[in-house]
Amino acid sequence: AAVEEGIVPGGGVALLNAVSAIDLSKFEGDERTGASIIVRALEEPIRQLSNNAGLEGSVVVNAIRQQKKGFGLNVDTGEYEDLVAAGIIDPTMVTRSALQNAASIAKNILTTEAIVAEAPEKAGAGMGMPGGGMGDMGGMM
């Protein structure tokens, strides 16, 4: 995939960079809400990686926005650095395909009048608790 279309910075930075293509001021009402959801979704990979590393995702997203283009958090070292130079990369094709597929699924959900899902199974009452105390001492007294 990388040979065909090249590479982009990994760690969710390429998706965060895509946020700059969305100008929320151009939208109103429901469209603005939808655009805000897309922005949040593009930030989510970095938030999840940060949370997995024991860091606060929103803080990391804001810190990366202050960095030079292509810089992001190396969760192994905890440092903000040029991710391509550090070898933290994603194939462009994979990142693009993920974004296109997510948009396609979202479009299908929004244009569908009803969605059928399996009802969650109700959990039965678990096993009862064992009897307490020491029980019968078997004639020891």
C-alpha positions as CSV (number, residue, x, y, z in Angstrom):
1,A,0.0,0.0,0.0
2,A,2.8,2.4,0.9
3,V,4.5,1.7,-2.5
4,E,1.4,2.7,-4.4
5,E,0.4,5.9,-2.7
6,G,3.2,6.8,-0.3
7,I,3.2,7.4,3.5
8,V,1.8,9.9,5.9
9,P,2.7,10.6,9.5
10,G,1.2,7.9,11.8
11,G,-0.3,8.0,15.2
12,G,-3.5,9.7,13.9
13,V,-1.6,12.9,12.9
14,A,-2.6,12.6,9.2
15,L,-6.3,12.4,10.2
16,L,-5.8,15.4,12.6
17,N,-4.2,17.3,9.7
18,A,-7.4,16.6,7.7
19,V,-9.4,18.7,10.1
20,S,-7.9,21.8,8.6
21,A,-10.0,21.1,5.5
22,I,-13.2,21.5,7.5
23,D,-14.3,25.2,8.1
24,L,-17.0,25.0,10.7
25,S,-18.0,28.6,10.1
26,K,-19.3,27.7,6.6
27,F,-22.0,25.5,8.2
28,E,-25.2,26.2,10.2
29,G,-27.6,24.1,12.1
30,D,-27.6,20.3,11.5
31,E,-24.8,20.6,9.0
32,R,-22.6,22.3,11.5
33,T,-23.4,19.6,14.0
34,G,-22.5,17.0,11.4
35,A,-19.2,18.7,10.6
36,S,-18.4,19.0,14.3
37,I,-18.9,15.2,14.7
38,I,-16.5,14.6,11.8
39,V,-13.9,16.9,13.4
40,R,-14.3,15.0,16.7
41,A,-14.0,11.6,14.8
42,L,-10.8,12.7,13.1
43,E,-9.3,13.6,16.5
44,E,-10.4,10.3,18.1
45,P,-7.4,8.1,17.0
46,I,-5.0,10.4,18.8
47,R,-7.3,10.6,21.8
48,Q,-7.4,6.8,22.1
49,L,-3.7,6.4,21.6
50,S,-3.1,9.0,24.3
51,N,-5.6,7.4,26.7
52,N,-3.9,4.0,26.2
53,A,-0.6,5.7,27.1
54,G,-2.1,7.1,30.3
55,L,-2.4,10.6,29.0
56,E,-5.3,13.0,28.5
57,G,-6.4,12.9,24.9
58,S,-7.7,16.4,24.6
59,V,-4.4,17.8,26.0
60,V,-2.4,15.8,23.5
61,V,-4.7,16.8,20.5
62,N,-4.2,20.5,21.5
63,A,-0.4,20.1,21.9
64,I,-0.1,18.4,18.5
65,R,-2.0,21.3,16.9
66,Q,0.7,23.6,18.3
67,Q,3.5,21.6,16.7
68,K,4.9,21.8,13.2
69,K,3.1,19.9,10.5
70,G,4.0,16.2,10.6
71,F,4.9,16.3,14.3
72,G,3.0,14.2,16.8
73,L,3.3,12.3,20.0
74,N,5.6,9.3,20.1
75,V,3.8,7.3,22.8
76,D,6.9,5.1,23.4
77,T,9.0,8.1,24.4
78,G,6.4,10.6,25.5
79,E,8.0,13.2,23.2
80,Y,6.5,15.3,20.4
81,E,8.6,14.8,17.3
82,D,8.6,14.4,13.5
83,L,6.8,11.1,13.2
84,V,8.0,10.3,9.7
85,A,11.7,10.8,10.9
86,A,10.9,8.6,13.9
87,G,9.5,5.9,11.7
88,I,5.9,6.3,12.9
89,I,4.1,6.1,9.6
90,D,0.9,4.9,8.0
91,P,0.4,4.0,4.3
92,T,-1.5,6.8,2.6
93,M,-3.8,4.3,0.9
94,V,-4.8,2.7,4.3
95,T,-5.5,6.0,5.9
96,R,-7.5,7.3,2.9
97,S,-9.5,4.1,2.6
98,A,-10.4,4.1,6.3
99,L,-11.6,7.7,6.0
100,Q,-13.6,7.0,2.8
101,N,-15.2,3.9,4.2
102,A,-16.2,5.7,7.4
103,A,-17.8,8.4,5.4
104,S,-19.6,5.9,3.2
105,I,-21.0,4.1,6.3
106,A,-22.0,7.3,7.9
107,K,-23.8,8.4,4.7
108,N,-25.7,5.0,4.5
109,I,-26.8,5.3,8.1
110,L,-28.0,8.9,7.6
111,T,-30.0,8.0,4.5
112,T,-31.5,4.8,6.0
113,E,-35.0,5.2,7.5
114,A,-34.6,2.2,9.9
115,I,-31.7,0.1,11.2
116,V,-32.2,-3.4,12.5
117,A,-30.0,-4.6,15.2
118,E,-30.0,-7.6,17.5
119,A,-31.6,-6.9,20.9
120,P,-29.1,-7.4,23.7
121,E,-29.6,-10.7,25.6
122,K,-30.7,-10.2,29.1
123,A,-28.2,-11.6,31.6
124,G,-29.7,-14.3,33.8
125,A,-29.3,-14.2,37.6
126,G,-25.9,-15.5,38.4
127,M,-25.1,-18.4,40.7
128,G,-26.1,-17.9,44.3
129,M,-23.5,-17.1,46.9
130,P,-22.0,-20.0,48.9
131,G,-23.2,-20.6,52.4
132,G,-21.3,-18.6,55.0
133,G,-19.6,-19.6,58.3
134,M,-17.5,-22.7,59.0
135,G,-20.2,-25.2,58.5
136,D,-20.5,-28.5,60.5
137,M,-17.3,-29.4,62.3
138,G,-17.9,-33.1,61.8
139,G,-18.1,-34.2,65.4
140,M,-15.0,-32.5,66.6
141,M,-16.7,-31.0,69.6
